[in-house]
Each structure stands twice: as C-alpha cells, then as structure tokens.
C-alpha cells in the first residue's frame, strides 16, 4: 500500500503566512518528545549535536512525533556525509547541519542530502524507514522533493559569507546560532549583546536577499519577536531540558523548607 510522506519543513515555511515557532528536543527521551509534539508548536528540533542522542534514540523520537501535526527537524552532530545519510535513512526529512562557515562546506552538506547525480547520498531505500521500506511510490526519483536542508551560520566568518552560503544550490535555508556566534565575536555567553544582534540581523537580511529561508534561536521572547519582525521565518523559543530545569527549580523554591 503506498505511503504518503509529510511535506518538508521548507515547503511548510514557504506556504505559511507567519513565522513558525518551535523548541529543542535535547533530553533523548521519546516520551518527552511526544509530550512536546502534542503541545501545539509548529516544529521541533531534535538535536544530535549537544544532546545524548544517537541513531536509535533519534529513530524512537521520530516515531513518537510522527503521529502529531508538527514538523520534526534533526540537527546532525557534524557536516559528515555518512551521518547525514544515516539520519535521512531513519526517516528524517529535514536536516540542519551545524558549523557551516562557507559555501564549500554548504556544498558538501547539500551533496550528502541528495542521490546522484545531484549529490552523493548512498542508496538504501529498500532497507530504510526513509522510503518506508519501498512503500513510498517513486521515492528514489522524487526523494529531493521530500527533504529539506538548512545549514547553520554560527561564527563571525559564516556571517561574512552568509549570502554565498545561502545561495548554494540544494540549501533551502539558513539557521542562525547566536550563542556560538557570540563566542567567535569574543562575547561568550552574551548572545543578546547589541553587536551579536546586529550580526544576526545582517545575516537575516543577506539570506532573505538570496531568496532563501532564514531562522534563528532566541529564547528571550522580546529578542525572538525582534528577529521575527526582521524577517526570520522560523524561530526556536525554548527547549525541553530548559523547561524541566526551570520548572523543577520553581517547585523547589516554592515548597522546599530551607
């Protein structure tokens, strides 16, 4: 029986009349992932770079979120061809590649996303969840329509190269990481510093000028709104582990006698 895949994140963004708001999945728990999937957010970022997630854990969380009307995007740990292939084969349709500093690195990420002749992705659709074990009709010839690639601009060098990175064929958009950007600017831990925010705004403008989608991480509601008004079409505004940390601290403050 033919299986219909969900629209890619890029398509959702292109068709949305507003910015799409999401949160990080960093706990490694499919239960937490499912709870967040049902919260009413637009998208989730399943993080394999800074979280205790491996391929089996990512698979379980993709399965847990699949039943809900939310788009799950997977951030791979590095710009590695094999890892990107494996995550795609798990059934991830949307990938974010971290630490992309120039167009050459963006081209490498794009090559890993697509089958030849467009790219170098290895062919294993009969074996993998990506094509639902060959239940997605015409998956091999239409695979590029089912996936979307976003590369992460998170250094001063990447900001300078943002237009060239965004213009790379096969890249649907750019995701800006203010925390690492601040560190490379000598402002470690100061992602809301005026100079960092100015760099983010320059990047948003440069990416949009190339006709590409642009998103950003911003836990501060006022800053998130500033970036949305500047043209960001997707924003991460929280994280599962942060919500749990602050919520449990609040309980302790209220009820623990000291």
C-alpha positions in Angstrom: 0.0 0.0 0.0 1.6 3.4 -1.0 2.7 5.6 1.9 2.4 9.4 1.7 5.2 11.4 3.4 4.6 14.7 5.1 5.5 18.0 3.4 9.1 19.1 4.1 9.8 21.9 6.5 10.9 24.1 3.6 7.5 23.7 2.0 5.7 24.4 5.2 7.7 27.6 5.7 7.1 28.7 2.1 3.4 28.2 2.5 3.0 29.6 6.0 1.6 33.2 6.3 3.6 33.6 9.6 6.8 32.6 11.2 6.8 29.0 12.6 7.8 28.7 16.2 9.5 25.7 17.7 11.5 24.2 20.5 14.5 21.9 21.0 14.4 18.2 21.9 17.5 17.6 23.9 16.5 15.1 26.6 16.9 11.9 24.5 13.5 10.7 25.6 10.8 9.7 23.2 8.2 10.3 26.0 9.3 13.9 26.3 9.4 14.2 22.5 5.8 13.0 22.3 4.7 15.4 25.0 6.3 18.3 23.2 4.9 17.1 19.8 1.3 17.5 21.2 1.8 20.9 22.7 0.7 22.9 19.7 4.1 24.2 18.5 4.9 24.3 14.8 8.1 22.4 14.8 10.7 20.6 16.9 14.5 20.5 16.7 15.8 17.0 17.5 19.4 17.7 18.5 22.2 15.2 17.9 25.0 17.7 18.4 24.8 18.8 22.0 22.5 16.1 23.4 22.6 12.4 24.5 21.0 11.3 21.2 22.3 8.5 19.0 20.7 6.9 15.9 18.4 4.5 17.9 17.3 7.4 20.1 16.6 9.6 17.2 14.6 6.9 15.5 12.4 6.5 18.6 11.8 10.2 18.8 10.9 10.5 15.1 8.4 7.7 15.5 7.0 9.3 18.7 6.4 12.7 17.0 5.2 11.3 13.7 1.6 11.0 14.9 1.3 14.7 15.6 0.8 17.7 13.3 4.3 19.1 14.0 7.4 19.1 11.8 10.5 17.5 13.3 13.9 18.7 12.1 17.0 16.8 13.0 20.3 18.6 13.7 23.1 16.2 12.9 26.3 16.4 15.0 28.6 17.5 12.2 28.8 18.1 8.4 29.5 14.4 7.8 28.3 12.6 4.7 27.8 9.2 6.4 25.9 10.6 9.4 23.6 12.7 7.1 22.9 9.6 5.1 22.1 7.5 8.2 19.8 10.2 9.6 17.9 10.5 6.3 17.5 6.7 6.2 16.0 6.9 9.7 13.2 8.8 8.1 14.2 12.3 8.9 13.0 14.6 6.1 14.6 17.8 7.4 18.2 18.3 8.4 20.2 21.1 10.0 23.9 20.9 9.6 25.9 22.9 12.2 29.0 25.0 11.9 28.9 25.8 8.2 31.3 28.7 7.6 31.5 29.0 3.8 30.0 27.9 0.5 32.3 25.0 0.1 31.1 23.5 3.4 27.5 24.2 2.4 28.0 22.4 -0.9 29.3 19.3 1.0 26.2 19.3 3.1 24.0 19.6 0.0 25.8 16.8 -1.7 25.2 14.5 1.3 21.4 15.2 1.1 20.7 14.1 -2.4 21.1 11.0 -4.6 23.3 11.1 -7.7 23.6 12.8 -10.0 22.6 15.8 -7.8 24.6 14.5 -4.8 26.4 11.6 -3.2 23.8 10.1 -0.9 24.1 6.3 -0.8 21.1 4.4 -2.0 19.4 2.1 0.6 15.7 3.0 0.3 14.5 -0.7 0.3 16.2 -1.1 3.6 15.3 2.1 5.4 12.4 4.0 7.0 13.1 7.0 4.7 11.1 5.3 1.9 9.0 3.2 4.4 10.8 0.2 3.0 9.8 1.0 -0.6 6.2 1.8 0.3 6.7 5.5 -0.8 5.9 5.3 -4.6 8.8 6.7 -6.7 10.8 7.6 -3.6 14.2 7.4 -5.4 13.3 9.7 -8.3 11.4 12.1 -6.0 13.4 12.0 -2.9 14.7 15.6 -3.3 11.1 16.8 -3.0 10.6 15.1 0.3 13.7 16.6 2.1 15.0 20.0 3.0 18.4 21.2 4.1 19.2 24.1 6.4 22.8 25.0 7.3 23.8 26.8 10.4 25.6 30.1 10.4 27.1 30.5 13.9 30.5 32.2 13.5 31.8 35.6 12.5 33.3 34.1 9.4 29.9 32.5 8.5 28.2 35.8 8.9 30.6 37.4 6.4 29.9 34.5 4.0 26.1 34.3 4.6 25.0 35.3 1.2 27.2 32.8 -0.6 26.2 30.1 1.9 22.5 30.8 1.3 22.9 30.9 -2.5 24.3 27.3 -2.5 22.2 25.0 -4.7 20.4 22.4 -2.6 20.4 24.6 0.5 16.8 25.6 1.4 17.7 28.0 4.2 20.0 29.1 7.0 19.6 28.7 10.7 21.5 31.3 12.8 23.1 30.2 16.2 23.7 33.4 18.3 25.4 31.5 21.1 28.4 30.2 19.1 28.3 33.4 17.1 28.8 35.4 20.3 31.7 33.2 21.3 33.5 33.8 18.0 33.0 37.5 18.4 34.7 37.5 21.8 31.4 37.8 23.6 31.0 34.3 25.1 27.6 33.9 26.8 26.3 37.3 25.5 24.0 36.2 22.6 21.8 39.3 23.3 24.7 41.7 23.1 24.0 44.6 20.6 26.9 43.6 18.4 25.7 40.0 18.2 22.1 41.0 17.5 23.4 43.3 14.7 25.3 40.4 13.2 22.1 38.2 13.3 20.1 41.0 11.7 22.7 41.4 8.9 22.5 37.6 8.3 18.8 37.6 8.1 18.9 40.4 5.6 21.6 38.7 3.5 19.8 35.3 3.4 16.5 36.9 2.5 18.2 38.8 -0.3 19.1 35.4 -1.8 15.5 34.3 -1.7 16.2 31.7 0.9 14.5 30.9 4.3 16.1 32.0 7.5 15.6 31.1 11.1 17.2 31.8 14.4 17.5 30.5 18.0 16.1 33.1 20.5 14.9 32.1 24.0 14.3 35.7 25.0 10.7 36.5 23.9 11.5 40.1 23.1 14.5 39.2 21.0 12.5 36.4 19.3 9.9 39.0 18.3 12.6 41.4 17.1 14.0 38.7 14.8 10.6 37.7 13.6 9.8 41.2 12.6 13.2 41.4 10.8 12.1 38.6 8.6 13.0 35.3 10.4 10.5 32.7 9.1 11.3 30.1 11.9 12.4 30.6 15.4 13.4 28.3 18.3 11.9 29.7 21.5 12.6 27.1 24.1 14.0 23.6 25.0 12.6 20.6 26.8 15.5 20.4 29.2 15.4 24.1 30.0 11.7 24.0 30.7 12.3 21.0 33.0 15.2 22.7 34.8 13.4 25.9 35.4 10.2 24.2 36.3 11.8 21.9 38.9 13.7 24.8 40.4 10.4 26.7 40.7 8.9 23.8 42.6 11.9 23.6 44.9 11.7 27.4 45.6 8.0 27.1 46.4 7.9 24.0 48.6 11.3 23.0 50.0 11.9 24.3 53.5 15.4 25.7 54.0 
